[in-house]
Amino acid sequence: MPVKIFLAGLGAGSSRLKSMPASLYIVVEGEDPGFDIFVNGHALARNEGVLERLAISLNVSPLHSFLCVDEESMATLVENGRNQDDSRDSQPRVQWFDPLDGLLTVQILLSHLDYKPSSLGSETAAVFLELREYERVLRKTVERGLQWHLELSLD
């Protein structure tokens, strides 16, 4: 199932996803990558729609293009109106991405927000801090030659 369809099912960029306690967090391949991968990701989830449009306008991959949907999030999608049989047949496989691709997106978004801090209104500071967390984790992921993806947690 394409991630964009999954996010559309949850109402990405709309008040439905904003009202859900959600988080976009980083998963690095392997059981223990040897460094702290914790990122908050709540502000990024709340602003996913705006960040998608911003990334596209800046000619970089949107964050959702690095998303791998887990079973729990898929179950939430089913609860939000999808046919369970359809979703079971289209369960996404785990995908891993080159951290340089994610790092490019994060750095371009950070540069833009640094240059235009009013871009996201009152959310800019929180999004900026979370993008810095992503940048830290992705740099270490590059250094160790590992791959990564994002997952959506619906708390």
C-alpha positions in Angstrom: 0.0 0.0 0.0 1.5 3.3 -0.9 2.3 5.4 2.1 0.5 8.4 0.7 -2.8 6.4 0.6 -2.2 5.3 4.1 -1.7 8.9 5.3 -4.7 10.0 3.3 -6.7 7.4 5.1 -5.7 8.9 8.4 -6.3 12.5 7.2 -2.6 13.6 6.9 -2.3 17.3 6.8 -5.8 17.7 8.1 -7.2 18.3 11.6 -7.8 14.5 12.0 -4.2 13.6 12.1 -3.3 16.8 14.0 -5.8 15.8 16.7 -4.4 12.2 16.9 -1.4 11.8 19.2 1.0 10.7 16.5 4.7 10.6 16.1 7.1 10.1 13.2 10.1 8.3 14.5 13.3 6.8 13.0 14.1 3.1 12.9 17.7 2.1 12.1 18.4 -1.4 10.7 19.8 -3.9 13.2 18.9 -4.7 16.7 21.2 -2.1 18.3 22.9 0.5 16.0 25.2 1.5 18.8 23.8 5.0 19.3 20.7 6.7 20.6 18.1 6.9 17.9 15.4 8.6 19.9 13.6 11.4 18.2 10.3 13.0 19.3 8.5 13.4 16.0 5.2 14.7 17.3 5.6 18.1 15.6 6.7 16.5 12.4 3.6 14.2 12.4 1.3 17.2 13.1 2.8 19.2 10.2 3.3 16.3 7.8 1.0 17.8 5.1 2.7 21.3 5.2 6.1 19.7 5.3 5.2 17.5 2.3 4.3 20.6 0.2 7.4 22.4 1.4 9.7 19.5 0.5 8.1 19.2 -3.0 8.5 23.0 -3.5 12.2 22.6 -2.5 12.7 19.7 -4.9 13.5 17.1 -2.2 11.7 13.9 -1.2 9.0 14.5 1.4 9.5 12.8 4.8 6.6 10.4 4.2 8.5 8.9 1.2 10.8 7.3 3.9 7.8 5.9 5.9 7.3 2.2 6.5 3.9 1.5 8.0 3.9 -1.0 10.9 1.1 -3.4 11.7 -0.3 -1.4 14.6 -0.6 1.7 12.4 -2.2 -0.4 9.7 -4.7 -1.7 12.2 -5.6 2.0 13.0 -6.1 2.6 9.3 -8.5 -0.4 9.1 -10.4 1.1 12.1 -10.7 4.4 10.2 -12.7 3.1 7.4 -10.7 0.8 5.1 -11.9 -2.7 4.3 -9.8 -5.1 6.4 -9.5 -7.6 3.6 -8.1 -5.0 1.2 -5.5 -3.7 3.8 -4.4 -7.3 4.7 -3.6 -8.0 1.0 -1.6 -4.8 0.6 0.5 -4.8 3.8 3.7 -3.0 2.9 7.0 -4.8 3.2 9.7 -3.4 5.3 11.7 -0.9 3.2 15.1 0.5 4.1 16.5 3.8 2.8 19.9 5.3 2.3 20.4 7.8 5.1 22.0 10.3 2.7 18.6 10.7 1.0 16.9 11.5 4.3 19.7 13.7 5.4 19.4 15.8 2.2 15.6 16.3 2.9 16.2 17.2 6.5 19.0 19.6 5.8 17.1 21.4 3.0 14.0 21.7 5.3 16.2 23.1 8.1 17.9 25.6 5.8 14.5 26.8 4.6 13.1 27.1 8.1 16.3 28.9 9.2 15.9 31.4 6.3 12.1 31.8 6.7 11.3 31.1 10.4 7.7 32.1 9.9 7.1 29.3 7.4 5.1 27.1 9.9 3.9 29.9 12.2 3.9 28.8 15.9 5.0 25.3 14.9 8.3 26.3 13.3 10.4 26.1 16.5 9.2 22.6 17.4 9.6 21.3 13.9 13.1 22.8 13.6 14.1 21.1 16.9 12.8 17.7 15.7 14.5 18.1 12.3 17.7 18.7 14.2 17.1 15.4 16.1 16.6 13.7 12.7 19.8 15.2 11.4 21.8 13.9 14.4 20.5 10.4 14.0 20.9 10.3 10.2 24.5 11.6 10.4 25.3 8.7 12.8 23.5 6.3 10.5 25.6 7.4 7.6 28.8 7.1 9.6 28.0 3.5 10.5 26.9 2.5 7.0 23.4 1.6 8.1 20.0 2.1 6.5 16.9 3.6 8.0 13.2 4.3 7.6 10.4 6.2 9.4 7.5 4.7 11.3 4.3 6.3 12.4 3.3 5.8 16.0 -0.3 6.4 16.8 -0.1 6.8 20.6 
